[in-house]
Amino acid sequence: MITENQLLNPQQWVNTHADYLYAYTLSRINNEEQAKDLVQETFLAALQRADKFEGKSSERTWLTAILKNKIVDVYRKKSSGLNNPTERQAEDEQKDFFDEDNGHWNDSNKPLPFGIEDHDPLRGKEFNNILQMCMQKLPALWMSVFTMKHMDDATTELICTELRVTQANFWVIIHRAKLSLRACLQKNWI
């Protein structure tokens, strides 16, 4: 049974939740116009499904769940071409990271410390901006998989199902995305 304080209040959604939902979306897709559109689509979908709100969660949690599904739809659309030229180019760029004979890092590509351990808020913000820029350089599928796994804490099974990839492909994508991000961060951050 829904109590009086758990009822939806659509008239206040924009004032109460829009900034939060926009920031949430922007951190995952890094496209301002698309983020605004997704928040609006979330509000519209919530209005259409208001009768299905059971009051088992807060209004914000419910709206965020709807938004997450919309973001996954964007990931799915972006990653529908699994063997696109951007992905092949990114794979080619990574071939020289390891020694073919023993599988160890090449001396020129060994990971360096990032220097973000000092917890300086300004450096943290700068780091996040550079990380977002690096993530935008990933092929769409790689960015989708990485974001769902490491930002949304989605399970491997859910990611594979939603993005229609095998578990083996998932782990290869995660590995390659991390390598690309590390290389980009070392080039732009250190």
Sequence and secondary structure as in RCSB ss.txt:
>XXXX:A:sequence
MITENQLLNPQQWVNTHADYLYAYTLSRINNEEQAKDLVQETFLAALQRADKFEGKSSERTWLTAILKNKIVDVY
RKKSSGLNNPTERQAEDEQKDFFDEDNGHWNDSNKPLPFGIEDHDPLRGKEFNNILQMCMQKLPALWMSVFTMKH
MDDATTELICTELRVTQANFWVIIHRAKLSLRACLQKNWI
>XXXX:A:secstr
   GGGS  GGGHHHHHHHHHHHHHHHHH  HHHHHHHHHHHHHHHHHTGGG  SSS HHHHHHHHHHHHHHHHH
HHHTS TT HHHHHHHHHHGGGB TTT  B GGG       TT  HHHHHHHHHHHHHHHHTS HHHHHHHHHHH
TS   HHHHHHHHT  HHHHHHHHHHHHHHHHHHHHHHT 
